Amino acid sequence: MESRTTAPAAATSGATVTAGPDEITGRLADQLIRLSRRLHRSQRHLMEPLGVTPAQGRLLRALAHYDEPPRMADLAQRLGVVPRAVTTLVDALEAQELVRRVPDPANRRVIRIEVTEAGGAALLELRRVRRAAAAELLAPLDDGQRAALTALLAALDEGND
């Protein structure tokens, strides 16, 4: 599908320039990056009163996906970071009493990370904050446009973890 756009130099003459697939792809990449940054900034701003950084929030959300408390190595793998980064995040969340280290019942050398009751409440608030940030970003779109965007993004996201 080609897009027609008026080039700045051609704007005064009324001429149009055809944007090729590479140019459209480049524009889409730029738009996605800008929107992602806007969403991230909005989330970070809304998370400040909670005292949780985006990275800490990501770790809490990751913990919510496990049936049993994971090891730090499991979290590092899921988040795609080095184990030391997880240790730093867990230390900070533990200081806020949002997570706790617990010994593995089958192997006392293994330490697992579990969400505390306060951490569960923080997770609910983080979900609310994420939705609020997304609602702010998506405010210009009507329900039909949101549904179409969701379908397009799902097609791009299919098969990616």
FENCOR-V879084 format. One record per backbone hydrogen bond with DSSP energy under -0.5 kcal/mol. NH is the residue of the N-H (numbers start at 1). CO is the residue of the C=O. E is the energy in kcal/mol with one decimal. If there is no record, write none. Layout:
# FENCOR-V879084
((NH:CO:E) (NH:CO:E))
This chain:
# FENCOR-V879084
((3:19:-1.1) (5:17:-2.1) (7:5:-0.7) (11:7:-1.2) (12:8:-0.5) (14:10:-1.5) (15:10:-1.1) (17:5:-2.4) (19:3:-2.7) (20:18:-0.5) (24:20:-2.4) (25:21:-2.7) (26:22:-2.3) (27:23:-2.4) (28:24:-2.8) (29:25:-2.5) (30:26:-2.3) (31:27:-2.7) (32:28:-2.9) (33:29:-2.3) (34:30:-2.6) (35:31:-2.9) (36:32:-2.4) (37:33:-2.4) (38:34:-2.4) (39:35:-2.6) (40:36:-2.6) (41:37:-2.8) (42:38:-2.5) (43:39:-2.7) (44:40:-2.8) (45:41:-2.5) (46:42:-2.4) (47:43:-2.1) (48:44:-1.2) (50:47:-1.5) (51:47:-0.8) (51:48:-1.6) (52:47:-1.1) (57:53:-2.7) (58:54:-2.3) (59:55:-1.9) (60:56:-2.4) (61:57:-2.6) (62:58:-2.2) (63:59:-2.3) (64:60:-1.5) (65:62:-1.5) (66:63:-1.5) (70:113:-0.6) (72:111:-0.6) (75:71:-1.9) (76:72:-2.8) (77:73:-2.1) (78:74:-2.4) (79:75:-2.6) (80:76:-1.2) (81:76:-2.2) (85:82:-1.1) (86:82:-1.2) (87:83:-2.2) (88:84:-2.0) (89:85:-2.0) (90:86:-3.1) (91:87:-2.7) (92:88:-1.9) (93:89:-2.6) (94:90:-3.0) (95:91:-2.1) (96:92:-1.1) (97:94:-1.5) (98:93:-2.9) (99:93:-0.8) (100:114:-2.3) (102:112:-3.0) (104:107:-0.6) (104:110:-2.7) (110:107:-2.1) (112:102:-3.5) (113:70:-2.7) (114:100:-2.6) (116:98:-2.2) (120:116:-2.2) (121:117:-2.0) (122:118:-2.3) (123:119:-2.3) (124:120:-1.8) (125:121:-2.0) (126:122:-2.7) (127:123:-2.3) (128:124:-1.9) (129:125:-2.5) (130:126:-2.6) (131:127:-2.3) (132:128:-2.3) (133:129:-2.5) (134:130:-2.3) (135:131:-2.9) (136:132:-2.1) (137:133:-2.0) (138:134:-2.7) (139:135:-0.7) (139:136:-0.6) (141:138:-2.3) (146:142:-2.4) (147:143:-2.3) (148:144:-2.3) (149:145:-2.6) (150:146:-2.6) (151:147:-2.2) (152:148:-2.3) (153:149:-2.8) (154:150:-2.4) (155:151:-1.9) (156:152:-1.6) (157:153:-2.4) (158:154:-1.5) (160:157:-2.5))
